[in-house]
Amino acid sequence: MEDHHQNLDQDPVATQETAGPEAHAAVSDAERQRDEYKDLLLRKTAEFDNYRKRTERERATVAETAAAGVLEELLPLVDDLERALAADAGPEGSDAYRRGVELIHRQLVDLVRKRGITPIEAVGADFDPHFHQAVSYEPAEGRRDGEIVEEFRRGYMLGDRLLRPSMVKVAKG
């Protein structure tokens, strides 16, 4: 029993030195392979970290470019609104002012439509919590239960994705 404990307590380096050349070669090969794997792991970890940082930079650049495109398209509308606000309304100016605001509204609607944004048609539709946010319920004669009777704020979709739900009033049966 003492021999068994004595073997466990022996120094591995001393054991390697007293072992034959075959054992020494096997340990040497194992150490070399361990070092190769460690080096490979360190290189792959660094490569992955660089890849992650590069994709984050590319994603930020793409988002910034997309935002710049939309903002660039909005700038002429900002200019038109500034001109409208600076204009002297005068006695007949309210009608011209209204036409100017309607023109700017049409330009904005065209811009969002061009970007793939579509309004949600809510009034008359059945309430759907995935697309509508009910802010009030009220009895409405001649309307079915759950029918949207009024829209307070229009909702919008970007393709199949909800950007903003419609804020609505729903008929209560």
WOFEN-V357186 format. One record per pair of residues at least 12 apart in sequence whose C-alpha atoms are under 7 Angstrom apart, sorted by the first residue. I is the first residue (numbers start at 0). J is the second residue. D is the distance in whole Angstrom. If there is no record, write none. Layout:
# WOFEN-V357186
i = {I | I}
j = {J | J}
d = {D | D}
This chain:
# WOFEN-V357186
i = {76 | 83 | 83 | 115 | 115 | 116 | 116 | 116 | 116 | 117 | 117 | 117 | 118 | 118 | 118 | 118 | 119 | 119 | 119 | 119 | 121 | 121 | 122 | 122 | 122 | 122 | 123 | 123 | 123 | 124 | 124 | 125 | 125 | 125 | 126 | 126 | 126 | 126 | 130 | 130 | 131 | 131 | 131 | 131 | 132 | 132 | 132 | 132 | 133 | 133 | 133 | 133 | 134 | 134 | 134 | 135 | 135 | 136 | 136 | 136 | 136 | 137 | 137 | 137 | 138 | 138 | 138 | 139 | 139 | 142 | 143 | 143 | 144 | 144 | 144 | 145 | 145 | 145 | 146 | 146 | 147 | 147 | 147 | 147 | 148 | 148 | 148 | 149 | 149 | 150 | 150 | 150 | 150 | 151 | 151 | 152 | 152 | 153 | 153}
j = {103 | 96 | 99 | 157 | 158 | 155 | 156 | 157 | 158 | 155 | 156 | 157 | 153 | 154 | 155 | 156 | 153 | 154 | 155 | 156 | 147 | 150 | 147 | 148 | 149 | 150 | 146 | 147 | 148 | 146 | 147 | 145 | 146 | 147 | 145 | 146 | 147 | 169 | 164 | 165 | 164 | 165 | 166 | 167 | 164 | 165 | 166 | 167 | 166 | 167 | 168 | 169 | 166 | 167 | 168 | 168 | 169 | 168 | 169 | 170 | 171 | 169 | 170 | 171 | 170 | 171 | 172 | 170 | 171 | 170 | 170 | 172 | 170 | 171 | 172 | 169 | 170 | 171 | 169 | 170 | 167 | 168 | 169 | 170 | 168 | 169 | 170 | 167 | 168 | 165 | 166 | 167 | 168 | 166 | 167 | 165 | 166 | 165 | 166}
d = {6 | 7 | 7 | 6 | 6 | 6 | 6 | 5 | 7 | 6 | 5 | 6 | 7 | 6 | 4 | 6 | 7 | 5 | 5 | 7 | 6 | 7 | 5 | 6 | 6 | 6 | 6 | 5 | 6 | 6 | 6 | 6 | 5 | 6 | 5 | 6 | 6 | 7 | 5 | 6 | 5 | 5 | 6 | 7 | 6 | 6 | 5 | 6 | 6 | 5 | 6 | 7 | 6 | 6 | 6 | 5 | 6 | 6 | 5 | 6 | 6 | 7 | 5 | 5 | 5 | 5 | 6 | 5 | 7 | 7 | 7 | 7 | 5 | 5 | 4 | 6 | 5 | 6 | 6 | 5 | 7 | 6 | 4 | 6 | 6 | 6 | 6 | 6 | 5 | 7 | 6 | 4 | 6 | 5 | 6 | 6 | 5 | 5 | 7}
